[in-house]
Structures are given as structure tokens and as C-alpha cells.
Amino acid sequence: MKKILLSLLATGLLLVAEEAPALSSEEELAKQLANPIAALISLPFQLNYDGKIPDEAGGVGDRWTLNIQPVIPFSISEEWNLISRTIVPVIRSEGLPAGSGVESGVGDVVQSLFFSPKAPTESGWIWGAGPVILIPSHSDFSAESWGAGPTAVALKQSGPLTYGLLANHIWDIDGKNEISQSFMQPFLTYTTPTALSATLMTESTYDWKAEPGERWTVPLYLVVTQVGKIGEQRISYGAGVKYYAKHGEHGPRGWGARLVFTLMFPK
């Protein structure tokens, strides 16, 4: 875990060292962070807590997940960007399965690539689409199978509001384990002139291979973040709560929490 964090932080420091034009205002940066495919280099660290997780033996445990999520945009033509979004989950669980004590490791990596027009549509919509790839970590938290599928996002920014939907679907591609899972993330963000943002969203999954009645997992989130500085480094920090409106038999339930810290490298 430490090696991953140090490597990503070193990459961020190299990016900061490059010459860049004047930085954007904090309010504009907050709105860019609300856009999953903004042309903004960022390095979010997202710490999630889930409790009351049952196992097959009837025990209950909890889980901490640190998602390291570098976002890197590439200009590939005068009209198009390619946005790379990576999710590296570092997981610590306790009591799962019952009596197992503390387990930790890196979960499977999700790599998304969005081809996105640089200019919004005439009606103001911003969109992007491309492939998503599931890369197995082969840890105790891995599905042990490569996966791939399509991903897309569409959003609109109007005044202080940003709203839209990010979705993907992943199938297994190596035949080791059956994977067919849809992900949907509708979101609504309100950003104030002081760069304070409040986001209401879900991160819902539908497992097509699970038993009927156990396929949906629907956590509801309310997260508040603030853009600021540490020295000359632009950052965003915040916290929120989540509630599982729907969960599988062995999925998290009840209330959880989320902490967010993001390094930003605007040009």
C-alpha cells in the first residue's frame, strides 16, 4: 500500500513541477471536479467505511477501502480529449469471514478511457465514451478474472448545478469466473461561489449473475467538499455519509462514511 501511495504522489509532484499557465479560480476548479471528464489532472484519495457486513457463517464484519483514483486527460486532436480514469482499491477488512481477524490487500483495478469532445453540444451537454477494463490483482480481494466492457458519461453544467450519469458494464473475458455487472452513478452537485460543493448521488451495481432479489446494491451518498490550498498546491477535501437503500445477502448495509482528499494540477 505504501509503495503505491508513494509512487502516485511522486508522479503528482513531477506534474506540478512542469510550467503551466495561470491557475483557474477555486470555484471553477470545484466545477471541474464535479465533471468526471474535465480536462484536469487530479489525484483523488477516497476513504470509505462499510459496516454490518454479514458472511456466510452468520458473522458480521466491517471494511475500509481507500480508492486511489488518478485522472489524466490527453489532448488527441483539436476537437477531442482522451480522459484516463483509474481506480486502485486498497482494502482492509476485519472479521470477514468470521474469526479471520484483519485482512488487507489491493482489490481489482478498474481502468476507464473516455473519448470526449472538447466542446459541449449545442444544448450544453458534455459527454464521453470508451472502454472499461477490469485488471485482477490476484489478492484475497480479487475476482481473479480479467474483464472488459463499455463505459459512458453524459452531464450538463448550468450555473451552480452539475448533473448527469456515469455508467459501465463489465463482462469476464478470460472464462475463469463469470462476471456480468452493470454500474450506474447518477449525480447532482451544487457548487457555491466559495467553491463549496454538495453532491447527492448513488453508486449502484446490478450483478446479473447473482440470485434474483440479490442483484442490486444501491448506496445513497451525500458528500460535501471544499476547494482550497496547501501552500501553492490546489486541493479539495471533504466528507460525507452513505446509506444502503438496497443490498445483497452478503453486502454492506446500514450507514457508512466517506472521506475525500484530492490533489489538483490545473494548467
C-alpha positions in Angstrom: 0.0 0.0 0.0 2.8 2.5 1.0 4.7 1.8 -2.3 1.5 2.5 -4.3 0.9 5.8 -2.5 4.5 7.0 -2.7 4.6 6.2 -6.4 1.4 8.1 -7.2 2.5 11.0 -5.1 5.8 11.2 -6.8 4.1 11.3 -10.2 1.9 14.1 -8.9 5.0 16.1 -7.8 6.6 15.7 -11.2 3.4 17.1 -12.9 3.4 20.1 -10.5 6.9 20.9 -11.5 6.0 21.5 -15.1 5.4 25.1 -16.3 1.7 25.9 -16.7 -0.5 28.9 -17.4 -2.3 30.8 -14.7 -4.4 28.7 -12.4 -8.2 28.7 -12.6 -10.4 30.2 -9.9 -11.3 27.9 -7.0 -15.0 28.0 -8.0 -14.1 26.9 -11.5 -11.8 24.1 -10.1 -14.7 22.9 -7.9 -16.9 22.7 -11.0 -14.2 20.8 -12.9 -14.0 18.3 -10.1 -17.8 17.8 -10.4 -17.2 16.8 -14.1 -15.8 13.3 -14.3 -14.3 14.0 -17.8 -12.9 17.5 -17.2 -9.5 18.3 -18.7 -8.0 18.5 -15.2 -5.2 16.3 -13.9 -6.2 15.2 -10.4 -5.3 12.6 -7.8 -8.2 11.8 -5.5 -7.9 9.7 -2.4 -11.3 8.4 -1.3 -11.6 6.5 2.0 -14.8 4.5 2.5 -16.1 2.8 5.6 -18.7 0.0 5.5 -20.0 -1.9 8.5 -22.5 -4.6 9.3 -21.2 -6.9 6.5 -22.5 -10.4 7.0 -20.6 -13.5 6.0 -21.9 -17.0 5.0 -21.4 -18.3 8.5 -23.6 -15.7 10.1 -20.8 -13.4 11.4 -20.6 -9.7 10.9 -17.5 -7.6 9.9 -16.5 -4.2 8.6 -14.4 -2.9 5.8 -12.2 0.1 5.0 -11.5 0.9 1.3 -9.1 3.5 0.1 -9.7 4.2 -3.6 -6.7 5.8 -5.3 -8.2 7.4 -8.4 -5.7 9.3 -10.7 -7.4 11.2 -13.6 -5.2 12.2 -16.5 -6.6 14.0 -19.7 -4.8 13.8 -23.0 -5.4 16.1 -26.0 -5.5 13.8 -29.0 -6.7 16.3 -31.6 -8.0 19.9 -31.9 -11.5 18.6 -31.1 -11.1 15.5 -28.9 -9.7 14.6 -25.5 -8.9 11.2 -24.1 -9.6 11.0 -20.3 -8.0 8.2 -18.3 -9.7 7.4 -15.0 -8.1 4.6 -12.8 -9.5 3.2 -9.6 -7.0 1.3 -7.4 -8.8 0.0 -4.2 -6.7 -0.7 -1.1 -8.8 -2.8 1.3 -8.7 -3.6 4.9 -11.4 -5.9 6.4 -11.9 -7.2 9.9 -13.9 -10.3 10.8 -14.6 -11.4 7.2 -15.1 -14.3 7.2 -15.9 -14.7 10.9 -12.9 -15.3 13.0 -10.4 -14.4 10.3 -9.1 -11.3 12.0 -7.7 -8.4 9.9 -7.1 -8.9 6.2 -5.6 -6.3 3.8 -4.7 -6.1 0.2 -5.2 -4.5 -3.2 -8.5 -5.1 -4.9 -9.1 -5.4 -8.7 -8.2 -2.3 -10.7 -10.8 -0.6 -12.8 -9.3 1.4 -15.8 -11.7 3.6 -17.8 -10.9 5.5 -21.0 -13.3 8.2 -22.2 -13.1 9.8 -25.7 -14.7 13.2 -25.2 -15.3 16.2 -27.5 -13.6 19.3 -26.1 -16.6 21.5 -26.8 -20.1 20.8 -25.3 -23.0 20.1 -27.7 -25.2 23.0 -28.8 -27.6 22.2 -26.0 -24.8 22.3 -23.4 -24.2 18.5 -22.8 -20.8 17.2 -22.1 -20.2 13.5 -22.9 -17.6 10.8 -23.3 -17.5 7.1 -24.1 -15.0 4.3 -24.4 -13.8 1.0 -22.9 -13.5 -0.1 -19.3 -11.1 -2.8 -18.2 -11.1 -4.9 -15.0 -7.5 -5.9 -14.1 -7.3 -8.7 -11.5 -4.9 -8.0 -8.5 -4.9 -11.8 -7.5 -5.1 -10.8 -3.9 -7.7 -12.2 -1.4 -10.0 -9.4 -2.6 -9.8 -10.2 -6.3 -12.4 -11.7 -8.6 -9.4 -13.5 -10.2 -10.6 -12.7 -13.7 -9.9 -10.1 -16.4 -13.0 -8.1 -17.5 -13.9 -5.5 -20.1 -16.9 -3.6 -21.5 -18.2 -0.2 -22.5 -18.4 2.9 -20.3 -20.0 6.3 -21.0 -20.8 9.5 -19.2 -23.1 12.5 -20.0 -23.6 15.6 -17.9 -24.7 19.2 -18.0 -23.4 22.2 -16.1 -25.8 25.1 -15.6 -24.9 27.9 -13.2 -24.1 26.3 -9.8 -25.5 22.9 -10.9 -23.8 19.9 -12.4 -25.9 16.8 -13.1 -25.5 13.7 -15.2 -24.9 9.9 -15.3 -21.8 7.8 -15.5 -22.3 4.1 -16.3 -20.4 1.0 -17.4 -20.8 -2.8 -17.8 -18.1 -5.4 -17.3 -18.0 -9.0 -18.6 -15.3 -11.5 -17.8 -13.1 -12.1 -20.9 -10.9 -15.0 -19.8 -13.5 -17.5 -18.7 -12.1 -18.0 -15.2 -15.1 -16.6 -13.3 -18.5 -15.5 -14.6 -18.7 -11.7 -14.3 -21.6 -9.6 -15.7 -22.1 -6.4 -13.7 -23.6 -3.1 -14.5 -22.6 0.1 -12.7 -24.7 3.3 -12.6 -23.8 6.6 -11.0 -26.4 9.4 -11.4 -25.1 12.6 -9.7 -26.2 16.1 -8.8 -23.7 18.7 -7.5 -24.4 22.2 -6.3 -21.3 24.5 -6.2 -21.2 27.8 -4.3 -19.1 30.9 -5.3 -16.9 30.0 -2.3 -16.0 26.6 -4.0 -18.0 24.6 -1.5 -19.8 21.7 -3.3 -22.6 19.4 -2.1 -23.1 16.2 -4.1 -26.1 13.8 -4.0 -25.6 10.5 -5.9 -25.7 6.8 -5.9 -23.1 4.2 -7.0 -25.4 1.4 -7.9 -24.4 -2.0 -9.2 -26.5 -4.8 -10.7 -25.0 -8.3 -10.7 -26.6 -10.3 -13.5 -25.1 -13.5 -12.2 -26.4 -13.2 -8.6 -29.6 -14.8 -7.4 -32.8 -12.9 -8.3 -33.6 -10.5 -5.4 -29.9 -10.2 -4.6 -28.7 -8.4 -7.7 -29.0 -4.7 -6.7 -26.6 -2.9 -4.4 -27.7 0.8 -4.0 -25.8 3.1 -1.7 -27.0 6.7 -1.4 -24.4 9.3 -0.8 -24.3 12.9 0.4 -20.8 14.4 0.2 -19.6 17.9 0.9 -16.2 19.1 -0.4 -14.2 22.4 -0.3 -11.5 23.6 -2.7 -8.5 25.2 -1.0 -4.7 25.3 -0.9 -1.8 23.9 1.0 0.9 26.4 0.1 0.6 26.7 -3.7 -0.9 23.2 -4.1 -4.5 23.2 -5.0 -6.6 20.6 -3.1 -10.1 19.6 -2.4 -11.2 17.9 0.9 -14.4 16.8 2.3 -16.6 14.1 3.9 -20.0 12.5 3.6 -22.3 9.8 4.6 -23.9 6.9 2.7 -26.9 4.6 3.3 -27.6 1.3 1.6 -31.1 1.5 0.3 -30.6 -1.9 -1.3 -28.0 -4.6 -0.7 -27.3 -8.2 -1.4 -27.3 -11.1 1.1 -23.6 -10.7 1.9 -23.2 -7.0 1.0 -22.8 -3.9 3.3 -25.9 -2.5 4.9 -27.0 0.4 7.0 -24.9 3.6 7.3 -21.3 4.2 6.1 -18.9 7.1 5.7 -16.6 8.6 3.1 -13.6 11.0 3.4 -12.2 12.6 0.3 -8.8 14.4 -0.3 -7.8 15.4 -3.9 -4.6 16.9 -5.3 -5.3 19.1 -8.4 -2.8 20.1 -11.1 -4.6 22.7 -13.3 -2.9 24.1 -16.4 
